[in-house]
Amino acid sequence: MAIHRRLLSAVLIATLSLGLAGCGETKIQTDNLRITMALRTALSAKETTWLEACRTQVEEKRQADAMTQDEYERFQRIFAQAEQGEWEAAERDVVRWQKGQ
């Protein structure tokens, strides 16, 4: 009986650990993943025109209800970083977000 409980506990812990491993990063809807790629390019080039084009795409997706609130807020934080001159930090944030998918 004790072995059965330990096994059950181990399976439960492993299941919870796997379930929580993907938590923490806002999920990007497949259609919006392209925006993150364009955004990463804009950030690495420090190109404000491209950054604004990405912002326009985000706003259009949001207005069309094709983006979650969490995605929208994450994009806004990244735009704010770039606007403050923190281009590299913003790009790292996008890369981390993409890898979290």
C-alpha positions in Angstrom: 0.0 0.0 0.0 2.8 2.4 0.8 4.5 1.7 -2.5 1.2 2.4 -4.3 0.9 5.8 -2.5 4.5 6.7 -3.4 4.0 5.8 -7.0 0.8 7.7 -7.1 2.5 10.7 -5.5 5.4 10.6 -7.9 3.0 10.4 -10.9 1.0 13.3 -9.6 4.1 15.5 -9.0 5.5 14.6 -12.5 2.1 15.5 -14.1 1.9 18.8 -12.3 5.5 19.7 -13.1 4.9 19.0 -16.8 1.7 21.0 -16.7 3.4 24.0 -15.1 6.4 23.9 -17.3 4.6 25.7 -20.1 3.1 28.3 -17.8 4.6 31.7 -17.5 4.7 32.8 -21.1 1.7 34.3 -22.8 0.7 32.0 -25.6 0.8 33.5 -29.1 -2.0 32.5 -31.4 -0.6 31.0 -34.7 -1.7 34.0 -36.8 0.0 36.4 -34.5 3.3 34.6 -34.5 4.1 36.3 -37.7 3.8 39.7 -36.0 6.4 38.6 -33.4 8.8 37.7 -36.3 8.3 41.1 -37.9 8.7 42.8 -34.5 11.9 41.0 -33.8 13.3 42.2 -37.2 12.2 45.7 -36.4 13.9 45.6 -33.0 17.1 44.1 -34.2 17.4 46.8 -36.9 16.2 49.5 -34.5 13.8 50.6 -37.3 11.0 52.8 -36.0 9.1 52.7 -39.2 8.9 48.9 -39.0 8.1 49.1 -35.3 5.1 51.3 -36.1 4.0 48.8 -38.9 4.0 46.1 -36.2 2.0 48.3 -33.9 -0.6 48.9 -36.6 -0.9 45.1 -37.2 -1.4 44.5 -33.4 -4.0 47.2 -33.2 -5.8 45.8 -36.3 -5.8 42.2 -34.8 -7.0 43.6 -31.5 -9.9 45.4 -33.1 -10.8 42.3 -35.1 -10.9 40.3 -31.8 -8.0 38.2 -33.3 -5.7 38.7 -30.3 -6.1 37.9 -26.7 -5.8 40.6 -24.0 -2.7 38.9 -22.7 -1.1 39.0 -26.2 -2.0 42.6 -26.6 -0.5 43.6 -23.3 2.7 41.8 -24.0 3.1 43.5 -27.3 2.4 46.9 -25.7 5.2 46.2 -23.1 7.6 45.4 -25.9 6.7 48.5 -27.8 7.2 50.6 -24.7 10.7 49.1 -24.2 11.7 50.0 -27.7 10.3 53.5 -27.4 12.4 54.0 -24.3 15.5 53.0 -26.3 15.7 49.5 -24.8 15.9 47.8 -28.2 18.0 44.9 -27.1 15.9 44.2 -24.0 12.7 44.3 -26.2 14.2 41.9 -28.7 15.2 39.5 -25.9 11.7 39.7 -24.6 10.3 38.8 -28.1 12.8 35.9 -28.4 11.9 34.6 -24.9 8.2 34.8 -25.8 8.7 33.0 -29.1 10.7 30.2 -27.4 8.0 29.8 -24.8 5.6 28.6 -27.4 
